[in-house]
Amino acid sequence: MSNIVRGKNRKRYVGFKITGDKINFSELDKTIKEKCKEKLGKEPREIYLKLIKFKNNYGIIRCKHTEKENIIKLLRSIEKIGNKSVKIETRATSGTIKALIRKHMKEIF
C-alpha cells in the first residue's frame, strides 16, 4: 500500500523568505489571511491556508494543491506588513513539510 494522498484534500507547502524589516508570526499571519480574502475572495480555511512555521523571516505556508499558484502570487503581492515595507520571495514548493525543509530550508528549520 502506498502513502500517496489522492483526492481533493491534497496540500502543498510553500517555503518563502521575507526581505526588509523583522516581522513577527502574528503580524504575518494576519496580513496573509486579510490578503487571501481581498485578492482571492476566499476564506483561508476554504483553501487550507495556514502559516505553519516562521523563524528569522523565513516561513512555510500550507495551502490546497489547486491554490498553490494563487498563494505564490498572493505572497509576492504583499509589500507591507503592519507599517513595515517588505518583499516576499518564494523559495520552493513541496507536498510535505519534511521534504521542503530537507531539500530547500534545512539551514533554517
Order of alpha helices (4+ residues) and beta strands (2+ residues): beta-alpha-beta-beta-alpha-beta-beta-alpha
